Structure formats: C-alpha cells, structure tokens
C-alpha cells in the first residue's frame, strides 16, 4: 500500500538539491560583479590599461549580460530551461578560464563579453526553474528566500574573496576560482535538474524580433555605461539612447503583428510582472547606490582595505541570511506580500537616511552598522515578495520569458541607477571642491547627495507599488466555520496563487 508514495521524498529531496545548484550558479554571477571591482587596480597595472579602457573590464560584461536576458529567457521556454541553463554554465566557465589566462587588454575584454553571454543564459532561466519546480506557495517562498539571499548578499562575499585572492595570489585567480564551481554546477545540474522539452522550434523562431530586442537592449546599456565618461547630454549618449528607443519601438510593433513572437505581448498585460519589475528597478537603484558608493566611502574616506570593506557589509549579509531561513516567507504568509514589501522598502529608506549623516570620522558602530543592518533588513524583506508577485501570474509556458523580464529590470535599473548616481556624486564633489572645500569634504558631499536620491528612488518605488500592485484584487474564498455563518476570507493572490 505504501510503495506508491515511496518516491515522493526522493523527488522532493532532489528538487531542493537542484535549487542549491541554481543558487550556486547565481552566486557565481553575483560574485563576478564585485570580485572584479576589487581587482581592477591590479589588472590595470599588469595589463597597462588606461583609466578609460579599464571601465570596459566591467562594461563588457554588463552590455552582453543585460542585453541577452530576454532572448535567453525565451529560448529557455522554446528549447528547454535545463538545456539553456547548462549551456550558460559551460560558456561562463570557459570564459572565466579565458579571462584568467588573458595576456593583454583585448583578450580580457573579449572574454568578459563572452562571460556576459554565459551569465545571461543561466540567469535568465533560474527563476523559471524555481517557479516550475516549486508550484506550492510555501515551498516557493522558501526557494525564493534562498535565491534572494544569494542574489543580495553575494556581493559582500565578492569583496572579501576578491580582496583575499588578489592580495595573496593574483588577479588571475578571481576568474580561476569560477572553474571548480562551474564544473561542479554543470555535473550536479545534469544530474539534479529535471529535463524539460520546451515548446520547440516547430513554428519557427522570431529571429528578427530577437535581433531587434537584443540590439536595442545592448545599445541602451552601452549608452548608460558611457554616460559616466561623456555625460548625459553628450551626443554619444543621446544618439545611442535614441537608437535604442527606436529599435525597441520597432520590436514591439513587430511582436504585435507576427504569429510566433519571441516575446508575446500578452505578458505585458500581467500587472504583477510588469508592476513588480518596475518597482524592482527603483529598489535596485537605491541598493546599488549603497553598495558601490558605500564601498567608495569606506575605502576613500575611512581608508578601509578591501577585506575591511567586505567585513563592514556583514550586518547586511547576515541579516539577509537570517531572513532567508524562512523569516520573510513566514511574514509574507502572515501579513501578505504587499505589506512586507512596503515595510521592507521603508526600512531600506531608513538605512540610506542614516548614510546621509556619515562624515570623515564616523565610527563603524553605531551609524554604519545600523545603516547596513537596516538595508539588509529592508532589502531582505522586499526582494522575495517582489519575486513572488512578479512570477505569480506568469503561465508556466512563459516562465522563462517572465524570468528574463524580471532580471532585465534589475540589470538595466541597476546600471542606470549606478551611472546616474555615480555621475551626480562626481559632479557634486567637483562643484564643492571648486568652491574651496577639501577633497574629503567634497567626496562626502557627493555621496550624501547620491544616498538621498537613492532613498528618493525607493520612495518612488513604494508609490508605484501602491498605485500599480494594489490594483490586483484579492480573491474571495468562502471558509466555512462550524455552527456559524460562512466567513469570507481574503487571500492575497501574490502569495497563494500558483503559476498556471
């Protein structure tokens, strides 16, 4: 009698092990963003980069990563998400080896472009794998918490790892460290992630639409990253921005007409996906301002080493880690995704407000400690509800595309926010220095302004959430109570509705 139910625990254990594999892959991507930043001075000295060319060590990765997410996500729906995920791992791991052995500037930048391709392939389908493997609300919340922990806290681990590897070995090892991780993820992914066939290419692939959206996003990201060097009003930035907008308009017009589009426009009618992606973009703007500009403050003003900077972010990392153990999931189940989301974003604003008070002699405790603690508390409580809301109504057949759109909102929003806030901070510092302020005072003034604008961006995200996500009316279900009249209970769809 019991033999029919015996495989269930094994299958359940296998999918949780599969979750560990996709989170490991996500960790590699998150680590790569910050671990390279720490090693930039060593790379510049060794390969004789100019200051202008050095930015392409970062931007080469961002351009291909951000621009290929939508296409890669859709290919996951058509060809199978497991296949695209494993392909991304292979490309990313091979590109990491090429980065590590790069003998000159051109080969390193080319390998970084290839790394971005691999990162886009795997990252675009990770959320889709999670939502299809964990359809139950409680299990999905736990799985999302693990994904959020890796995505949010992996950056500070990158600072620690980058500083340790660069100081004890060389910058080459920030890339070589990906090889054993990538190989392990490939082997375990083949064994643990279930096969899915996808819709197939029988009806043809929208290659023109794929090209238009990819080139549009690539051009937009390129314009954003160039703004820090040439200014937002430069002909280069405005020109590429106009080209990106025109290509996106052409793409949407094409998708509305053809039978088998790469991005069916029906997904844009899902208010949870579109609204949550917009809110996510505003949120990561504030988060990126804290992470990157906060790092600059710690290193340039307080003169922290790379290792000390990584340790300074531990209140953020540890808080997110604790929340990911199921705390946020239980809060969402108890109070609803919207309440937890708004509370988390308000807490993040409080953390940024604390950072606007730091000075040249601010001690780590209590100001910086509580600022990063509040940010960890806020981000940890906001990201998981956002992911839950975004993916709740996405049909299973379009989960890869939904995952890609969610990731694009973070990458483009983060790149745009970093470029805007970085430029604002730099211009403010230059203006203060021209007025006779000291270099340290000028830097702090620029950082304060950027933190203030980052907090304002999150506030706009809260307003957007209240206006857009509140339109999703709770479903009404009758819950009979013995010996009493039936009581109508409102169940928030963001938490309890499973993806079709």
RODO-2510 file (C-alpha; in nm, 4 decimals, decimal comma):
residues 500
     n   res          X          Y          Z
     1     x     0,0000     0,0000     0,0000
     2     x     0,2834     0,2359     0,0767
     3     x     0,5017     0,1619    -0,2261
     4     x     0,3231     0,4120    -0,4495
     5     x     0,4143     0,7004    -0,2242
     6     x     0,7764     0,5986    -0,1620
     7     x     0,9382     0,8018    -0,4447
     8     x     0,7891     1,1302    -0,3210
     9     x     1,0518     1,2082    -0,0535
    10     x     1,3288     1,1247    -0,3009
    11     x     1,1834     1,3552    -0,5660
    12     x     1,1310     1,6271    -0,3073
    13     x     1,4904     1,5976    -0,1869
    14     x     1,6129     1,6055    -0,5464
    15     x     1,4383     1,9336    -0,6277
    16     x     1,5811     2,1020    -0,3163
    17     x     1,9265     1,9822    -0,4202
    18     x     1,8533     2,1211    -0,7657
    19     x     1,7693     2,4539    -0,6013
    20     x     2,1144     2,4516    -0,4417
    21     x     2,2668     2,4071    -0,7886
    22     x     2,0855     2,7036    -0,9468
    23     x     2,1656     2,9175    -0,6420
    24     x     2,5310     2,8184    -0,6813
    25     x     2,5175     2,9366    -1,0417
    26     x     2,3533     3,2629    -0,9336
    27     x     2,6248     3,3095    -0,6727
    28     x     2,8926     3,2871    -0,9417
    29     x     2,7261     3,5695    -1,1348
    30     x     2,6805     3,7928    -0,8297
    31     x     3,0363     3,7297    -0,7131
    32     x     3,1710     3,8180    -1,0543
    33     x     3,0288     4,1696    -1,0416
    34     x     3,2022     4,2718    -0,7173
    35     x     3,5059     4,0462    -0,7164
    36     x     3,6313     4,2091    -1,0366
    37     x     3,5886     4,5600    -0,8931
    38     x     3,8321     4,4817    -0,6122
    39     x     4,0961     4,3569    -0,8575
    40     x     4,0737     4,6465    -1,1056
    41     x     4,3867     4,8299    -0,9789
    42     x     4,5957     4,5124    -1,0150
    43     x     4,4541     4,4423    -1,3614
    44     x     4,5282     4,7998    -1,4672
    45     x     4,8914     4,7785    -1,3560
    46     x     4,9532     4,4340    -1,5039
    47     x     4,7918     4,4840    -1,8454
    48     x     4,8651     4,8598    -1,8716
    49     x     4,5039     4,9733    -1,9060
    50     x     4,4292     5,3435    -1,9308
    51     x     4,1617     5,4725    -1,6935
    52     x     3,9115     5,4975    -1,9801
    53     x     3,9772     5,1496    -2,1184
    54     x     3,9698     4,9942    -1,7723
    55     x     3,5956     5,0579    -1,7445
    56     x     3,5401     4,8048    -2,0236
    57     x     3,6542     4,5242    -1,7953
    58     x     3,3226     4,5874    -1,6166
    59     x     3,1118     4,7247    -1,9010
    60     x     3,1864     4,4420    -2,1455
    61     x     3,0179     4,2003    -1,9064
    62     x     2,7243     4,4325    -1,8345
    63     x     2,6473     4,5008    -2,2011
    64     x     2,6080     4,1368    -2,3084
    65     x     2,4545     4,0252    -1,9795
    66     x     2,1823     4,2888    -1,9729
    67     x     2,1006     4,2738    -2,3426
    68     x     2,0665     3,8961    -2,3826
    69     x     1,8435     3,8206    -2,0827
    70     x     1,5108     3,8467    -2,2689
    71     x     1,6259     3,6389    -2,5652
    72     x     1,7882     3,3784    -2,3417
    73     x     1,4768     3,3527    -2,1267
    74     x     1,2577     3,2937    -2,4286
    75     x     1,4981     3,0360    -2,5685
    76     x     1,4609     2,8561    -2,2363
    77     x     1,0839     2,8342    -2,2968
    78     x     1,1359     2,7077    -2,6521
    79     x     1,4374     2,4777    -2,6162
    80     x     1,4141     2,3737    -2,2528
    81     x     1,5324     2,5654    -1,9477
    82     x     1,7683     2,2939    -1,8287
    83     x     1,9439     2,2941    -2,1643
    84     x     1,9870     2,6729    -2,1692
    85     x     2,0970     2,6758    -1,8041
    86     x     2,3671     2,4149    -1,8632
    87     x     2,4790     2,5877    -2,1830
    88     x     2,5156     2,9109    -1,9878
    89     x     2,7256     2,7354    -1,7241
    90     x     2,9565     2,5906    -1,9887
    91     x     3,0017     2,9267    -2,1631
    92     x     3,0536     3,1164    -1,8359
    93     x     3,3064     2,8642    -1,7027
    94     x     3,5024     2,8532    -2,0291
    95     x     3,5007     3,2345    -2,0491
    96     x     3,6283     3,2547    -1,6901
    97     x     3,9268     3,0394    -1,7883
    98     x     3,9930     3,2694    -2,0857
    99     x     3,9765     3,5742    -1,8561
   100     x     4,2242     3,4166    -1,6176
   101     x     4,4844     3,3492    -1,8877
   102     x     4,4259     3,6732    -2,0817
   103     x     4,7671     3,8117    -2,1827
   104     x     4,6504     4,1565    -2,2953
   105     x     4,3687     4,4093    -2,2813
   106     x     4,1828     4,2973    -2,5931
   107     x     4,1668     3,9302    -2,4977
   108     x     4,0447     4,0106    -2,1455
   109     x     3,7687     4,2412    -2,2714
   110     x     3,6619     3,9845    -2,5338
   111     x     3,6487     3,7117    -2,2686
   112     x     3,4410     3,9417    -2,0456
   113     x     3,1921     3,9870    -2,3315
   114     x     3,1686     3,6064    -2,3528
   115     x     3,1259     3,5806    -1,9765
   116     x     2,8249     3,8111    -2,0029
   117     x     2,6721     3,5788    -2,2642
   118     x     2,7094     3,2787    -2,0334
   119     x     2,5737     3,4702    -1,7355
   120     x     2,2658     3,5800    -1,9325
   121     x     2,1919     3,2247    -2,0485
   122     x     2,1934     3,0790    -1,6991
   123     x     2,0472     3,3747    -1,5072
   124     x     1,7556     3,4149    -1,7482
   125     x     1,6061     3,0751    -1,6619
   126     x     1,6932     3,0377    -1,2926
   127     x     1,3690     3,1948    -1,1705
   128     x     1,1730     2,9934    -1,4264
   129     x     1,3267     2,6698    -1,2941
   130     x     1,2382     2,7711    -0,9390
   131     x     0,8736     2,8600    -1,0072
   132     x     0,8106     2,5448    -1,2118
   133     x     0,9833     2,3155    -0,9618
   134     x     0,8119     2,4739    -0,6604
   135     x     0,4470     2,5391    -0,7515
   136     x     0,3259     2,5237    -0,3891
   137     x     0,3125     2,8660    -0,2225
   138     x     0,5021     2,7711     0,0947
   139     x     0,7799     2,5815    -0,0828
   140     x     0,8127     2,8507    -0,3454
   141     x     0,8504     3,1159    -0,0762
   142     x     1,1320     2,9156     0,0847
   143     x     1,3021     2,8642    -0,2504
   144     x     1,2709     3,2329    -0,3370
   145     x     1,4227     3,3224     0,0001
   146     x     1,7312     3,1160    -0,0800
   147     x     1,7592     3,2821    -0,4218
   148     x     1,7251     3,6294    -0,2676
   149     x     1,9914     3,5549    -0,0082
   150     x     2,2408     3,4568    -0,2767
   151     x     2,1495     3,7489    -0,5031
   152     x     2,1616     4,0183    -0,2366
   153     x     2,4377     3,9045    -0,0037
   154     x     2,6766     3,7536    -0,2566
   155     x     2,8186     4,0962    -0,3354
   156     x     2,9811     4,1441     0,0045
   157     x     3,1272     3,7934    -0,0203
   158     x     3,2757     3,9032    -0,3521
   159     x     3,4502     4,1925    -0,1819
   160     x     3,6034     3,9580     0,0741
   161     x     3,7007     3,6928    -0,1795
   162     x     3,8332     3,9470    -0,4282
   163     x     4,0497     4,1163    -0,1692
   164     x     4,1863     3,7870    -0,0344
   165     x     4,2621     3,6338    -0,3755
   166     x     4,4164     3,9493    -0,5204
   167     x     4,6344     4,0146    -0,2160
   168     x     4,7501     3,6569    -0,1549
   169     x     4,7709     3,5242    -0,5132
   170     x     4,6971     3,7477    -0,8145
   171     x     4,4048     3,8963    -1,0059
   172     x     4,4030     3,5910    -1,2370
   173     x     4,2573     3,3840    -0,9532
   174     x     3,9384     3,5897    -0,9283
   175     x     3,8492     3,4185    -1,2562
   176     x     4,0116     3,0796    -1,1951
   177     x     3,8018     3,0367    -0,8790
   178     x     3,4974     3,0011    -1,1068
   179     x     3,6338     2,6853    -1,2704
   180     x     3,5751     2,4294    -0,9918
   181     x     3,2444     2,5940    -0,9015
   182     x     3,1283     2,5960    -1,2632
   183     x     3,2320     2,2368    -1,3285
   184     x     3,0571     2,1189    -1,0108
   185     x     2,7416     2,3098    -1,1084
   186     x     2,7448     2,1543    -1,4581
   187     x     2,7816     1,7980    -1,3258
   188     x     2,5229     1,8427    -1,0499
   189     x     2,2867     2,0322    -1,2794
   190     x     2,2812     1,7466    -1,5306
   191     x     2,2007     1,5030    -1,2525
   192     x     1,9535     1,7006    -1,0422
   193     x     1,7642     1,9466    -1,2638
   194     x     1,4798     1,7656    -1,4435
   195     x     1,4655     1,7724    -1,8204
   196     x     1,2036     1,9856    -1,9908
   197     x     1,1445     1,9793    -2,3626
   198     x     1,0136     2,3311    -2,4139
   199     x     0,7732     2,4298    -2,6856
   200     x     1,0198     2,3533    -2,9611
   201     x     1,1103     2,5415    -3,2760
   202     x     0,8471     2,3769    -3,4965
   203     x     0,6700     2,7060    -3,5687
   204     x     0,9906     2,8903    -3,6376
   205     x     1,1900     3,1368    -3,4331
   206     x     1,1332     3,5097    -3,4413
   207     x     1,4921     3,5872    -3,5384
   208     x     1,4160     3,9428    -3,6486
   209     x     1,2436     4,0203    -3,3180
   210     x     1,5262     3,8520    -3,1291
   211     x     1,7798     4,0671    -3,3099
   212     x     1,5839     4,3893    -3,2567
   213     x     1,5325     4,3428    -2,8811
   214     x     1,8886     4,2250    -2,8215
   215     x     2,0477     4,5108    -3,0145
   216     x     1,8067     4,7591    -2,8534
   217     x     1,8961     4,6491    -2,5004
   218     x     2,2655     4,6289    -2,5865
   219     x     2,2584     4,9825    -2,7249
   220     x     2,0660     5,1098    -2,4216
   221     x     2,3093     4,9535    -2,1745
   222     x     2,6018     5,0862    -2,3793
   223     x     2,4553     5,4380    -2,3670
   224     x     2,4070     5,4124    -1,9915
   225     x     2,7597     5,2951    -1,9141
   226     x     2,9072     5,5617    -2,1438
   227     x     2,7222     5,8384    -1,9588
   228     x     2,9736     5,8301    -1,6737
   229     x     3,2555     5,9143    -1,9155
   230     x     3,0876     6,1505    -2,1632
   231     x     2,7952     6,2996    -1,9690
   232     x     2,4207     6,2502    -2,0086
   233     x     2,3842     6,5381    -2,2511
   234     x     2,6618     6,4246    -2,4862
   235     x     2,5842     6,3438    -2,8472
   236     x     2,7214     5,9921    -2,7962
   237     x     2,4844     5,9080    -2,5102
   238     x     2,1797     6,0806    -2,6624
   239     x     2,2464     5,9262    -3,0026
   240     x     2,2762     5,5697    -2,8771
   241     x     1,9786     5,6250    -2,6473
   242     x     1,7647     5,7370    -2,9427
   243     x     1,8748     5,4343    -3,1471
   244     x     1,7858     5,2017    -2,8581
   245     x     1,4392     5,3591    -2,8250
   246     x     1,3725     5,3368    -3,1991
   247     x     1,4760     4,9715    -3,2090
   248     x     1,2516     4,8918    -2,9118
   249     x     0,9532     5,0594    -3,0788
   250     x     1,0210     4,8585    -3,3955
   251     x     1,0472     4,5409    -3,1879
   252     x     0,7121     4,5968    -3,0128
   253     x     0,5428     4,6787    -3,3424
   254     x     0,6786     4,3576    -3,4940
   255     x     0,5744     4,1438    -3,1972
   256     x     0,2174     4,2704    -3,2234
   257     x     0,1902     4,1505    -3,5854
   258     x     0,3614     3,8133    -3,6149
   259     x     0,2192     3,4735    -3,5226
   260     x     0,5068     3,3342    -3,3153
   261     x     0,6794     3,6282    -3,1446
   262     x     0,9884     3,5897    -2,9275
   263     x     0,8058     3,8000    -2,6660
   264     x     0,4290     3,7578    -2,6789
   265     x     0,2871     4,0937    -2,5783
   266     x     0,0338     3,9172    -2,3567
   267     x     0,2997     3,9020    -2,0842
   268     x     0,2960     4,2829    -2,0724
   269     x    -0,0689     4,2621    -1,9688
   270     x     0,0259     4,0794    -1,6493
   271     x     0,0124     4,3612    -1,3905
   272     x     0,2087     4,1672    -1,1313
   273     x     0,5025     4,1001    -1,3643
   274     x     0,5202     4,4495    -1,5125
   275     x     0,4463     4,6367    -1,1900
   276     x     0,6844     4,4327    -0,9759
   277     x     0,9588     4,4692    -1,2372
   278     x     0,9174     4,8479    -1,2310
   279     x     0,9287     4,8553    -0,8506
   280     x     1,2330     4,6285    -0,8569
   281     x     1,4105     4,8750    -1,0863
   282     x     1,3558     5,1625    -0,8425
   283     x     1,4634     4,9464    -0,5496
   284     x     1,7920     4,8277    -0,7011
   285     x     1,8811     5,1876    -0,7845
   286     x     1,8927     5,2614    -0,4133
   287     x     2,0622     4,9304    -0,3383
   288     x     2,3362     4,9804    -0,5981
   289     x     2,3997     5,3343    -0,4754
   290     x     2,4625     5,1930    -0,1297
   291     x     2,6748     4,9050    -0,2434
   292     x     2,9087     5,0817    -0,4831
   293     x     2,9117     5,4365    -0,3447
   294     x     2,9154     5,2991     0,0095
   295     x     3,2234     5,0994    -0,0862
   296     x     3,3893     5,4134    -0,2199
   297     x     3,3101     5,5978     0,1023
   298     x     3,4597     5,3234     0,3178
   299     x     3,7758     5,2952     0,1079
   300     x     3,8380     5,6567     0,0019
   301     x     3,7196     5,8437     0,3120
   302     x     3,7615     5,5993     0,6003
   303     x     4,0540     5,4229     0,4256
   304     x     3,9237     5,0695     0,4791
   305     x     4,1060     4,7887     0,2990
   306     x     3,9153     4,5590     0,0630
   307     x     3,8839     4,2978     0,3370
   308     x     3,7656     4,5538     0,5925
   309     x     3,5082     4,6818     0,3443
   310     x     3,3739     4,3322     0,2929
   311     x     3,3525     4,2816     0,6679
   312     x     3,1719     4,6156     0,7056
   313     x     2,8876     4,4770     0,4924
   314     x     2,8376     4,1777     0,7237
   315     x     2,5369     4,3380     0,9045
   316     x     2,3698     4,3483     0,5627
   317     x     2,4770     3,9947     0,4644
   318     x     2,3989     3,8261     0,7949
   319     x     2,0587     3,9953     0,8190
   320     x     1,9589     3,8836     0,4701
   321     x     2,0852     3,5352     0,5532
   322     x     1,8700     3,5123     0,8653
   323     x     1,5650     3,6398     0,6792
   324     x     1,6221     3,3819     0,4043
   325     x     1,5939     3,0955     0,6541
   326     x     1,2169     3,1351     0,6331
   327     x     1,1549     3,4528     0,8305
   328     x     1,0451     3,6566     0,5277
   329     x     0,8397     3,3671     0,3931
   330     x     0,6503     3,3432     0,7234
   331     x     0,5984     3,7192     0,7298
   332     x     0,4534     3,7077     0,3783
   333     x     0,2255     3,4183     0,4730
   334     x     0,1096     3,6065     0,7840
   335     x     0,0763     3,9648     0,6592
   336     x     0,0696     3,9369     0,2793
   337     x     0,3302     4,0197     0,0168
   338     x     0,2344     4,3858    -0,0190
   339     x     0,2641     4,4731     0,3487
   340     x     0,6016     4,3010     0,3826
   341     x     0,7233     4,4658     0,0603
   342     x     0,6273     4,8184     0,1696
   343     x     0,7696     4,7659     0,5179
   344     x     1,0966     4,6425     0,3732
   345     x     1,1307     4,9361     0,1339
   346     x     1,0591     5,1859     0,4134
   347     x     1,3296     5,0210     0,6240
   348     x     1,5768     5,0466     0,3340
   349     x     1,4996     5,4188     0,3087
   350     x     1,5837     5,4471     0,6787
   351     x     1,9218     5,2843     0,6158
   352     x     2,0012     5,5268     0,3348
   353     x     1,8922     5,8168     0,5547
   354     x     2,1491     5,7071     0,8124
   355     x     2,4200     5,7055     0,5444
   356     x     2,3459     6,0690     0,4641
   357     x     2,4808     6,1554     0,8125
   358     x     2,8245     5,9902     0,7817
   359     x     3,1383     6,2016     0,7906
   360     x     3,5187     6,1702     0,7741
   361     x     3,5439     6,0359     1,1283
   362     x     3,2251     5,8306     1,1584
   363     x     3,2862     5,5123     1,3527
   364     x     3,1542     5,1812     1,2260
   365     x     2,9302     5,1393     1,5290
   366     x     2,6604     5,2541     1,5636
   367     x     2,5948     5,4610     1,2475
   368     x     2,7383     5,2447     0,9690
   369     x     2,6422     4,9234     1,1452
   370     x     2,2774     5,0195     1,1803
   371     x     2,2659     5,1694     0,8303
   372     x     2,3747     4,8395     0,6744
   373     x     2,1591     4,6418     0,9165
   374     x     1,8535     4,8447     0,8117
   375     x     1,9406     4,7995     0,4439
   376     x     1,9801     4,4249     0,4888
   377     x     1,6515     4,4105     0,6775
   378     x     1,4774     4,6176     0,4118
   379     x     1,6190     4,4514     0,1015
   380     x     1,5802     4,1044     0,2526
   381     x     1,2125     4,1689     0,3208
   382     x     1,1414     4,3394    -0,0130
   383     x     1,3058     4,1194    -0,2759
   384     x     1,1261     3,7930    -0,2038
   385     x     0,7727     3,9442    -0,2086
   386     x     0,8627     4,1240    -0,5330
   387     x     0,9710     3,7978    -0,6955
   388     x     0,6593     3,6240    -0,5692
   389     x     0,4311     3,8952    -0,7084
   390     x     0,6188     3,9129    -1,0392
   391     x     0,6021     3,5404    -1,1147
   392     x     0,2629     3,4563    -0,9594
   393     x     0,0538     3,5054    -1,2733
   394     x     0,3103     3,4089    -1,5381
   395     x     0,1949     3,0946    -1,7219
   396     x     0,4356     2,8022    -1,6922
   397     x     0,4954     2,8084    -2,0692
   398     x     0,6198     3,1689    -2,0428
   399     x     0,8142     3,1302    -1,7166
   400     x     1,1493     3,1729    -1,8918
   401     x     1,0398     3,4981    -2,0506
   402     x     0,8985     3,6195    -1,7178
   403     x     1,2268     3,5330    -1,5510
   404     x     1,4144     3,7241    -1,8218
   405     x     1,1970     4,0344    -1,7822
   406     x     1,2477     4,0296    -1,4044
   407     x     1,6238     4,0035    -1,4452
   408     x     1,6327     4,2765    -1,7106
   409     x     1,4554     4,5151    -1,4740
   410     x     1,7275     4,4583    -1,2159
   411     x     2,0254     4,4776    -1,4519
   412     x     1,9082     4,7775    -1,6538
   413     x     1,7738     4,9531    -1,3427
   414     x     2,0968     4,8843    -1,1573
   415     x     2,3179     5,0003    -1,4446
   416     x     2,1073     5,3122    -1,4985
   417     x     2,0951     5,3911    -1,1275
   418     x     2,4660     5,3420    -1,0820
   419     x     2,5502     5,5582    -1,3830
   420     x     2,3093     5,8358    -1,2793
   421     x     2,4025     5,8380    -0,9113
   422     x     2,7723     5,7967    -0,9843
   423     x     2,7623     6,0955    -1,2193
   424     x     2,5624     6,3050    -0,9729
   425     x     2,8026     6,2216    -0,6885
   426     x     3,1068     6,3034    -0,9042
   427     x     2,9633     6,6339    -1,0293
   428     x     2,8602     6,7378    -0,6788
   429     x     3,2080     6,6592    -0,5450
   430     x     3,3733     6,8572    -0,8243
   431     x     3,1456     7,1563    -0,7598
   432     x     3,2196     7,1514    -0,3862
   433     x     3,5930     7,1234    -0,4490
   434     x     3,5772     7,4181    -0,6898
   435     x     3,4112     7,6203    -0,4117
   436     x     3,7123     7,5608    -0,1872
   437     x     3,6026     7,2545     0,0113
   438     x     3,8601     6,9897     0,0938
   439     x     3,8765     6,6719    -0,1150
   440     x     3,7374     6,4582     0,1672
   441     x     3,4542     6,7003     0,2379
   442     x     3,3733     6,7206    -0,1326
   443     x     3,3607     6,3410    -0,1673
   444     x     3,1304     6,3105     0,1320
   445     x     2,9004     6,5787    -0,0079
   446     x     2,8716     6,3858    -0,3345
   447     x     2,7993     6,0593    -0,1559
   448     x     2,5357     6,2235     0,0652
   449     x     2,3512     6,3566    -0,2389
   450     x     2,3635     6,0177    -0,4092
   451     x     2,2309     5,8401    -0,0979
   452     x     1,9486     6,0949    -0,0758
   453     x     1,8497     6,0379    -0,4377
   454     x     1,8758     5,6616    -0,3852
   455     x     1,6308     5,6903    -0,0960
   456     x     1,4015     5,9010    -0,3159
   457     x     1,4145     5,6311    -0,5852
   458     x     1,2974     5,3703    -0,3357
   459     x     1,0208     5,6092    -0,2242
   460     x     0,9060     5,6321    -0,5874
   461     x     0,9102     5,2524    -0,5929
   462     x     0,6782     5,2460    -0,2909
   463     x     0,4381     5,4857    -0,4622
   464     x     0,4487     5,2734    -0,7781
   465     x     0,3744     4,9596    -0,5770
   466     x     0,0774     5,1217    -0,4060
   467     x    -0,0653     5,2527    -0,7337
   468     x     0,0030     4,9536    -0,9591
   469     x     0,0218     4,6416    -0,7458
   470     x    -0,2739     4,7392    -0,5282
   471     x    -0,4965     4,7075    -0,8341
   472     x    -0,4616     4,3294    -0,8070
   473     x    -0,7745     4,2498    -0,6083
   474     x    -0,7610     3,9657    -0,3581
   475     x    -0,9507     3,6553    -0,4495
   476     x    -1,2552     3,5742    -0,2421
   477     x    -1,2964     3,2273    -0,0977
   478     x    -1,5572     3,1005     0,1409
   479     x    -1,4186     2,9329     0,4504
   480     x    -1,6965     2,7545     0,6408
   481     x    -1,6831     2,7751     1,0183
   482     x    -1,8720     2,5042     1,2073
   483     x    -2,2058     2,6119     1,3597
   484     x    -2,1608     2,9668     1,2273
   485     x    -2,2300     3,1645     0,9143
   486     x    -1,9631     3,1220     0,6431
   487     x    -1,6863     3,3737     0,6786
   488     x    -1,5403     3,5339     0,3691
   489     x    -1,1604     3,5288     0,3848
   490     x    -0,9461     3,7360     0,1518
   491     x    -0,6408     3,5543     0,0236
   492     x    -0,3746     3,7661    -0,1411
   493     x    -0,3004     3,6233    -0,4861
   494     x     0,0636     3,7311    -0,4664
   495     x     0,1249     3,4622    -0,2076
   496     x    -0,1280     3,1905    -0,2602
   497     x    -0,1971     3,1839    -0,6326
   498     x     0,0172     2,9323    -0,8188
   499     x     0,1503     2,9949    -1,1653
   500     x    -0,0732     2,8452    -1,4288
***
